[in-house]
Amino acid sequence: MGLRQSLLQLGASAALVLRQRLEMFALDLEEEILRIVLVVLGGLLALMLAFLALVFAGFAVVVVYWDVARVQAIVGVFSVFALGCMIVLLQLRSLWRKRAPFLQATLAELRKDLDLLASRATNPP
């Protein structure tokens, strides 16, 4: 096998490794974008529901308990919906914190490639 053939095989191998790493990068990027979209949409949904719940609950309480105990009823309904909103927001924060570091798999594979190349450079076959 000549030098030219070896260089061609080396180039083909390098191109294959590069393509695989770029595919991994694309998958990592897609996962991160989907996760961000989910968290943003979930946060917006929680805010919208909390707002609607508070408006309607406050209105209903004021109407029903106008003469009896309107302040206590408003505070109670508000507390229930505020607690629900906090639970959703805490779950979203937990989801956000549990995510894997960005490009973790791609960077790990690149480290393996570099380690392999370094070991072959110091210990040729």
Helices and strands as residue ranges (DSSP letters): H 3-64, H 70-97, H 104-122
